[in-house]
Amino acid sequence: MRILIIEDELKMASYLKKGLTEASFTVEIAANGKDGLFLALHENFDLIVLDVMLPELDGLEVLKRLRMEKQIPVLLLTARDTVEDKVAGLESGADDYLSKPFAYAEFLARIRSLIRRAPRIVSEVLSVGDLEIDLVKRRSRRGGARIDLTAQEFALLQLLAERQGEVLTRTFVTSQIWDMNFDSDTNVVDVAVKRLRAKIDNPFENKLLHTVRGMGYVLEDRT
């Protein structure tokens, strides 16, 4: 999923980008309001992190112009924390508001909450190579043969399929499947992936579920 950070404090922007990248997000940065608005209007993002005090075009003006064209979830970041400032931001179209300084854990939790709340348009049937995942009937098939999965295995497969081609870290997978932040050294994800791989990959010549050493897992057809 793609996130745009519009922030003129480069140290802050780099810090947030590093954390979000480690959480399996793809991140772009704009250092002023004018460039940020251009990117927001001409590229596709799943969420925007927007500072209020920006050069060239302030954050509230960026937000107002953006809302005339698109309805993308927006998290406002600002050093202003009065009730009046928060009301102004929310009435301008922000979906959430976070005052500086803030803890990164809270920032990430708010990002994930906004993404979960945002409406998503997905196909009823996802396909990766000859693997098909029916999201309505909660069934999966490969090469025409039905594959029986547990509820947890299906949830993991759906997560990987919806983001096929993207490397998902173990931390991201645990937060999405178990709704918890496990220690990064835990093998809970490795065990779950091993069980899923035994069903969707091991009986077949073409492997779809790949391990990316030091990063995580990706589901894709590499033929």
C-alpha positions in Angstrom: 0.0 0.0 0.0 1.3 3.5 -0.9 1.5 6.4 1.5 2.4 10.0 0.7 4.1 12.0 3.4 3.9 15.8 2.9 6.3 17.1 5.5 9.0 19.9 5.2 11.0 18.7 8.2 13.2 16.2 6.3 14.5 14.5 9.5 10.9 13.8 10.6 9.9 12.7 7.1 12.8 10.3 6.8 12.1 8.8 10.2 8.4 8.2 9.4 9.4 6.8 5.9 11.8 4.3 7.5 9.3 3.1 10.0 6.5 2.7 7.5 8.8 1.0 5.0 9.7 -1.6 7.7 5.9 -2.1 8.2 5.6 -3.1 4.5 4.3 0.2 3.1 5.6 2.0 0.0 6.3 5.6 0.9 6.8 8.8 -1.1 7.8 12.2 0.4 7.0 15.7 -0.7 8.8 18.6 1.1 6.2 21.4 0.4 2.5 21.8 0.0 2.6 22.5 -3.8 4.6 19.4 -4.7 2.5 17.3 -2.2 -0.8 18.4 -3.8 0.5 17.6 -7.3 1.5 14.1 -6.2 -1.7 13.5 -4.4 -3.8 14.5 -7.4 -1.8 12.8 -10.1 -0.7 9.5 -8.4 -2.6 6.8 -6.5 -2.1 6.6 -2.7 -3.9 4.7 -0.1 -3.3 7.3 2.6 -1.7 10.8 3.0 0.2 12.0 6.1 0.0 15.8 5.9 1.8 18.4 8.0 -0.2 21.6 8.5 2.7 24.2 8.5 4.2 23.8 5.0 6.0 26.1 2.7 4.4 27.3 -0.6 1.0 25.9 0.3 -0.1 25.2 3.9 -1.6 21.9 4.8 -5.2 23.0 5.3 -5.2 24.5 1.8 -3.7 21.3 0.4 -6.5 19.4 2.1 -9.3 21.6 0.9 -8.1 21.4 -2.7 -7.5 17.7 -2.4 -11.1 17.1 -1.2 -12.4 18.8 -4.3 -10.9 15.9 -6.4 -10.3 12.8 -4.2 -11.4 11.1 -1.0 -8.2 9.7 0.3 -7.7 9.1 4.0 -5.6 11.9 5.5 -3.8 12.1 8.8 -2.9 15.6 9.8 0.4 16.2 11.7 0.9 19.5 13.4 2.6 21.3 16.4 -0.7 23.1 16.9 -2.8 21.2 19.5 -5.6 23.6 20.6 -9.2 22.5 20.2 -9.7 25.2 17.6 -6.8 23.9 15.5 -8.1 20.3 15.7 -11.6 21.4 14.7 -10.3 23.4 11.8 -8.3 20.4 10.5 -11.2 18.0 10.8 -13.7 20.4 9.2 -11.3 20.9 6.3 -11.6 17.2 5.6 -9.0 15.4 7.7 -9.8 11.9 8.8 -7.6 12.0 11.9 -5.3 14.5 13.7 -2.0 13.9 15.6 -0.2 16.6 17.5 3.6 16.8 17.5 5.6 15.4 19.3 4.0 12.0 19.2 5.1 8.4 19.8 5.7 6.4 16.6 3.6 3.5 18.0 0.6 5.7 18.2 1.3 7.1 14.7 1.5 3.6 13.2 -1.7 2.5 15.0 -3.6 5.5 13.6 -2.3 4.7 10.1 -3.5 1.1 10.3 -6.8 2.2 11.8 -7.5 4.7 8.9 -6.6 2.0 6.3 -8.9 -0.5 7.9 -11.7 2.0 7.9 -11.2 3.1 4.3 -13.6 1.4 1.8 -11.7 -1.1 -0.3 -12.8 -2.4 -3.7 -11.6 -5.9 -4.2 -12.5 -8.6 -6.6 -14.7 -11.5 -5.3 -12.1 -13.9 -6.7 -8.3 -13.3 -6.5 -5.9 -15.1 -8.8 -2.2 -15.7 -8.6 -1.0 -18.0 -11.4 -3.3 -21.0 -11.4 -4.3 -20.4 -7.8 -7.8 -18.9 -7.2 -9.2 -17.6 -4.0 -12.9 -17.1 -3.7 -13.5 -14.4 -1.1 -17.2 -14.9 -0.9 -17.4 -18.7 -0.6 -14.1 -18.7 1.3 -12.6 -21.4 -0.9 -9.4 -21.8 -2.8 -8.4 -23.9 -5.8 -5.2 -24.6 -7.6 -5.1 -26.2 -11.0 -8.8 -26.9 -10.6 -8.2 -28.9 -7.4 -9.8 -27.7 -4.2 -7.5 -26.8 -1.3 -9.0 -27.1 2.2 -7.7 -24.3 4.5 -8.3 -23.4 8.1 -9.8 -20.0 8.8 -6.4 -18.7 9.8 -4.7 -20.1 6.7 -7.3 -18.6 4.5 -6.9 -15.2 6.1 -3.1 -15.4 5.6 -3.6 -16.4 1.9 -6.1 -13.6 1.3 -3.7 -11.1 2.8 -0.8 -12.3 0.6 -3.0 -12.4 -2.5 -4.5 -9.0 -2.0 -0.9 -7.7 -1.9 0.6 -10.1 -4.4 4.0 -8.9 -5.5 4.6 -7.0 -2.3 7.0 -8.3 0.3 5.2 -8.5 3.7 7.2 -8.4 6.9 6.5 -10.7 9.7 5.5 -7.8 11.9 3.0 -6.6 9.3 1.5 -10.1 8.9 1.0 -10.6 12.7 -0.7 -7.2 13.1 -3.1 -8.0 10.3 -3.9 -11.6 11.0 -3.6 -11.8 14.8 -4.2 -8.1 15.4 -1.2 -8.1 17.7 2.4 -6.8 17.6 4.5 -9.9 18.1 8.2 -9.7 18.8 10.0 -9.6 15.4 12.0 -12.8 16.3 8.9 -14.9 16.8 8.4 -17.9 14.5 4.6 -17.7 14.6 4.5 -16.3 11.0 7.1 -18.8 9.8 5.0 -21.7 11.1 1.8 -20.4 9.6 3.5 -19.8 6.2 5.0 -23.3 6.3 1.6 -24.9 6.8 0.1 -22.8 4.1 2.9 -23.6 1.7 2.5 -27.3 2.3 -1.1 -27.0 0.9 -0.8 -24.4 -1.9 2.8 -25.0 -3.1 4.4 -28.3 -2.2 2.2 -30.5 -4.4 2.9 -28.2 -7.4 5.9 -27.7 -9.6 5.5 -23.9 -9.9 6.0 -22.2 -6.5 4.0 -19.1 -5.7 4.8 -18.4 -2.0 8.4 -17.1 -1.7 10.6 -16.3 1.2 12.6 -13.0 0.9 15.6 -13.5 3.2 15.8 -10.9 6.0 12.5 -9.3 4.9 9.5 -11.5 4.8 7.2 -13.3 2.3 5.7 -12.6 -1.0 3.0 -14.3 -3.1 3.6 -14.0 -6.8 3.9 -16.0 -10.0 7.5 -15.8 -11.2 7.1 -17.9 -14.4 
